[in-house]
Amino acid sequence: MHRPEIFVFLDFDGVTHPLREVEDFRCLPRIEAVLREFDECRVVITSDWRTLFSLRRLQAHFSEDIRPRVVGTTPFRLPGHNSDFYGLREAEARQWLSEHHAADAPWLAIDDAPGNWPTRARLILTDFKSGFMDDDAERMRTVLRALRADARHGCESTPASLHWGHPSFAPGT
């Protein structure tokens, strides 16, 4: 059975490795392990690294089996005012989805900055001091299972089990 694609918008600093430490991608294997459980996931890079490196260079950080599933980078928008920073990454992600004819596709984001993503139910919020850890992997699995079930039933809204205040989704804990 073909499953609809689920897009994972991925930041690097504070996620794949702790912020302001060696950029060694030490947490990426945890993310990749979850991705292997959900073959319908496609990764889109939202990290500022996308402004410095080509997609091919960014893909090189991933394991060989995951590399082909890293399908793009979000567009870069310059905010006009300080208030434009709130939700900027989500706006870029939604623009990417729209440009790729996937505006209604299920998605989640992995980031260490909550202000980037107003749709908190779709955010796996990491601690920038440690990056993506085992508890983040469990939250990611929970969100992906709900998105998978939601897609199977043809729903387009955020599943009730993923709303911000729901006990099964407690970011940052």
Beta strands, then each sheet from edge to edge (+ up, - down):
strand 1: 6-10
strand 2: 41-45
strand 3: 70-73
strand 4: 107-111
strand 5: 123-125
sheet 1: 3+ 2+ 1+ 4+ 5+
end
